[in-house]
């Protein structure tokens, strides 16, 4: 969560609400978090001197806090991005459910696999749409990020966005292919039992 916030603020200042919105969209493909996680983390990062916050008034009465990245926060983000990637232990409830579904009837297993196929088809389509909005400059946050960069830095930033989102598209396509094959194999098993 820490580096999601620091990375987000490396483009431009933003509020907790802005970050919640981003985690529901573009960044949410790579890191999910709830309101209850974001706001305490913003306070912690501010206390640590990695970000600064300033209260602003929106409308007549509504006050919100807008955060900016400090030099220390930028350095922490740079140090983290220079490290080897970290891979968390696998936790895949879908595959675990499938492993223990042998007591279910074939139609219940089919519904499970179809739900998996539908989920990743929708995810792929949404990620493709987000990737397209970023690469064509239609995403507001990427516009802010690119504004600070020269042509070579913009090209590098867009390449990295393309690589990240294309990688997620391929993951989804792999799951789609697997689920399609699994459904066909399940149909073959059902046909041999009939």
Secondary structure, DSSP 8 states (H G I E B T S, - for coil): -HHHHHHHHTTS-EEHHHHHHHHTTTGGGT----HHHHHHHHHHHHHTTSEEEEEEEETTTEEEEEEEE-HHHHHHHHHHHTS---------HHHHHHHT-TTS-HHHHHHHHHHHHHHHHHHHHHHHHHHHHHHTT-SHHHHHHHHTS-HHHHHHHHHHHHHHHHHHHHHHHHHHHHHHHHHHHHHHHHHHH-
